[in-house]
Amino acid sequence: QVQLVESGGGLVQPGGSLRLSCAASGAIVAINDMGWYRQAPGQQRELVASTTKDGRTEYSDSVKGRFTISRDNSKNTVYLQMDSLKPEDTAVYSCSAAVREGWRYIYTKYWGQGTQVTVSS
């Protein structure tokens, strides 16, 4: 099995910064796309940022210019640097990864347990 574990969440004041990390472990042969999602109570989960294996990135309009996604393929880890945080960014942030566990070109999307990010004074 594959596990994704997020870290780095917490409480931060508006305008502050946080850096989230998500490390994948287990029977991993390869990882394709990785991404960060967030979900606030009563709202749908939304894609915040994603990155391909070769480093191409996409961002939601609400975080563009403030968040930066990156990855370290040697560590099977994806990061989310969050700057200029706003109260509206408060949510549970979860990472995802498309993982190949064998050599049959079959990818399975896995999810982390989520980490709470709270932006408040």
C-alpha positions, 0 to 999 in steps of 0.5 A: 500500500501507499501512504501520503502524509501531510505536515506543516499546517497550523495557525497563522496570522493574515499575511503570514506564511506556511509551508506544507509538505506531503511525503509518499511512501510504500510500494511506489514504482513511479509518481505522475501528477501530484496536487494540493486540495483544500476543503472548508466546512460545508464546501466542495473540495477544490484543487489548489495547485498541481504539478506534473512529473516534469514540474509543470504547475497549475494554480487556482485563481484564488491562490495564484501569485501567493502559493507555489507548488514544487516537488522533489522526485527523489523524496516522493514529496510535494510542497506547497509554499503559502505566502500572503495568507488570507482568512479565506485560505482557512481549510483542510489541505490534502495532498494527492498523488497518482502512483504506479505500484507495478510495471503495468502502467496502471496509476492509482490516485492516493490521498493524504489525511489532510492538515488543518490550515487556519488563518486568523488574527 
